[in-house]
Amino acid sequence: MSCTFLAALSLVLGTGIKDAAGNTFAGATFPFKVGDHVAPTVVVTDPVSPVATVFTVGLKFSEAVSGVLGSVTVTGGTLTDVSGLGDTYTLTVSAVEQKEVTIVLSDGIKDISANTNKFAGLTLKYTTGDFTAPSLETWTPLDETITGTHPTFTMTLSENVVVAAGGNLKVYKVATTTPVLTIPITAAMINGKVVTVTY
């Protein structure tokens, strides 16, 4: 491990010193070094949003450090790689969709000075995005259960939804490609993941 010093200095004691008998001190120079007593800090480059299920976090320390590999703990996901050297590192993490991931950088990270100053530690939190489209789970009315000419259509989706541009329900006659009825979906028709359409 190499030693890091902030400065190499010299202390010069001049000749303006005399003893009681009037003898002048010849002067002396004392070289010394000031050590590094400052803990490293870090600048974090966060993943882009929405956070992917495999994402990276950049770490740029204020000085070269050691111990990064053994000083990162991840909950809610898996730390798949730690790469880098000196003062720059990249963490790669994987997790499922819509999961809060906590990354803890401990004080096991230290600078490479003779004092091995400890990093203060840091906790990072990210939530992965939702990349799966909703799917239809159930619907009514079922075949041959419709009574009357104006049924209520109820659809349950796999997750909560909101109205999107162009959202509508189209009714077709069997074996045709032109809708006989188009009903625009409105916010009032949606309750969480249930869509109820009446007309």
Secondary structure, 3 states (H helix, E strand, C coil): CCCCEEEEEEEEECCCCECCCCCECCCEEEEEEEECCCCCCEEEECCCCCECCEEEEEEEECCCEECCHHHEEEECCEEEEEEEECCEEEEEEECCCCCEEEEEECCCCEECCCCCCECCCEEEEEEECCCCCCCEEEEECCCCCCCCCCCCEEEEECCCCCCCCCCEEEEECCCCCCEEEEEECCHHHEECCEEEECC
